[in-house]
């Protein structure tokens, strides 16, 4: 039978949140780098 306690469910949700936040941060950094370096956008528009 499947049993998910509150603590394991909470830690799973926490790990998911950390993963999503990390992914969003990496995506933002990479897209900003492409805007500045490859597309030669002004820094104010890239931010």
C-alpha positions in Angstrom: 0.0 0.0 0.0 1.1 3.6 -0.6 1.7 5.7 2.4 3.0 9.3 2.2 3.4 11.0 5.5 3.2 14.7 5.9 6.9 15.1 6.4 7.9 13.2 3.2 5.3 15.1 1.2 6.5 18.4 2.7 10.2 17.6 1.9 9.2 16.5 -1.6 7.4 19.8 -2.2 10.3 21.7 -0.8 12.8 19.9 -3.1 10.5 20.6 -6.1 10.4 24.3 -5.2 14.2 24.5 -5.0 14.5 22.7 -8.4 12.0 25.1 -10.0 13.7 28.1 -8.5 17.1 26.9 -9.6 15.9 26.3 -13.2 14.3 29.7 -13.4 17.5 31.4 -12.1 19.7 29.5 -14.6 17.3 30.3 -17.5 17.3 34.0 -16.6 21.1 34.2 -16.4 21.5 32.4 -19.7 18.9 34.4 -21.6 20.4 37.7 -20.2 23.9 36.6 -21.4 22.6 35.8 -24.9 20.8 39.2 -25.0 24.0 41.1 -24.0 26.7 39.1 -25.8 25.1 37.7 -29.0 22.2 40.1 -29.7 24.1 43.2 -28.4 21.1 44.5 -26.6 21.6 47.5 -24.3 22.0 46.4 -20.6 18.9 48.3 -19.6 16.8 46.3 -22.1 18.4 43.0 -21.2 17.5 43.4 -17.5 
